[in-house]
Amino acid sequence: MGAIAIRNVIKRYGRGPKALQVIHGVSADIADGEFIVIVGPSGCGKSTLLRMVAGLEEISEGEISIGPRVVNDVEPAERDIAMVFQNYALYPHMSVYDNMAYGLKIARVPKAEIDTRVQKAAKILELSALLERTPRQLSGGQRQRVAMGRAIVRQPQAFLFDEPLSNLDAKLRAQTRLEIQKLHHELGVTSLFVTHDQVEAMTLAQRMIVMNAGRIEQIGTPEVVYSKPASTFVAGFIGAPPMNLLTGQADGSRFIVGGTELSLPVAAPRAGTLVLGLRPEHTELTPQGRWPMKVEMIEMLGAERLIYGRLGDALFTLRIDATLTAPALGDTVRLNATPEHLHWFDAGTGQRVG
């Protein structure tokens, strides 16, 4: 059983009043066999949290369990986990086979068992033809597959991935994401994957943990996080381009942004200062639109266009199909939004209110 339980975990560096707290009471449950992606900007604490699960960082407060064991005081080598890092960390003088087998040799696993495990992992990762090569004879993507193979042969309770695709180019990242998905489908091992890349998070995760400043902002499936963000941080971080966030005064079906009154298709959840969220693809460009937007810039992205402009004094992004006629710079266009795609947040806390 490779379930992982994280209970009110706190991480501080230093002691006393000058201690720096970087993780603030994080709790999460990862089911046996689940693939969880921890995503957030640089410095949010996601790698620190992963390293605490691995035992590479001490826990200041709280509790972490892997399977039935509390592992707070268990050495990393005894936690029955395998890590894949951004840096492949392969032995340059060893063959692919020996790199994958080395940890098992150190653990005194019988030679026949080592060969069985390495050959099986190589077949899964399509490395069978490369087993005699050294790392310098491999591409970046192949080296990362060897690093994953080294983790697979250990047959751990859980895989921990710390930004393993960051050193690959865009094409290789996409290819390796597919390989990781296939790997998880075949092995079904509990996996924690850390990334700052929302595309990786959305494509790989069964559930996502979105972190910000050492706290969890939201836990949910990619579909839920995208369609119903819990806060303005999540709304602005997940999605490319991000959700439009307009701060204004709500009064029934009126919403005033920078002196411009926007007529709402449905009344706001409450009166007062609110943040209205709307994704770029959920706005319609139509002559009968209720909202006027002055066009400032247009980007052509193959099958679609992004139109940037202003609603009142707020920046706004609209995504349209490239087959539609684009407005000219400086034009004022009319927009419509459907009620089911409006998101409302508290202007003070940033938390979702509707």
Secondary structure as UniProt FT lines:
FT   STRAND          4..13
FT   HELIX           16..18
FT   STRAND          20..30
FT   TURN            32..33
FT   STRAND          35..39
FT   TURN            42..43
FT   HELIX           46..54
FT   STRAND          61..66
FT   TURN            67..68
FT   STRAND          69..70
FT   TURN            72..73
FT   HELIX           76..78
FT   STRAND          81..85
FT   TURN            92..93
FT   HELIX           96..106
FT   TURN            107..108
FT   HELIX           111..124
FT   TURN            125..126
FT   HELIX           128..130
FT   TURN            131..132
FT   HELIX           135..137
FT   HELIX           140..152
FT   TURN            153..154
FT   STRAND          158..162
FT   TURN            164..167
FT   HELIX           170..187
FT   STRAND          190..195
FT   HELIX           198..204
FT   STRAND          207..212
FT   TURN            213..214
FT   STRAND          215..220
FT   HELIX           222..227
FT   HELIX           232..237
FT   STRAND          244..251
FT   TURN            252..253
FT   STRAND          254..257
FT   TURN            258..259
FT   STRAND          260..263
FT   STRAND          272..278
FT   HELIX           280..282
FT   STRAND          283..285
FT   TURN            287..288
FT   STRAND          291..301
FT   TURN            302..303
FT   STRAND          304..311
FT   TURN            312..313
FT   STRAND          314..321
FT   TURN            322..323
FT   TURN            329..330
FT   STRAND          332..337
FT   HELIX           339..341
FT   STRAND          343..346
FT   TURN            347..349
FT   STRAND          351..352
//
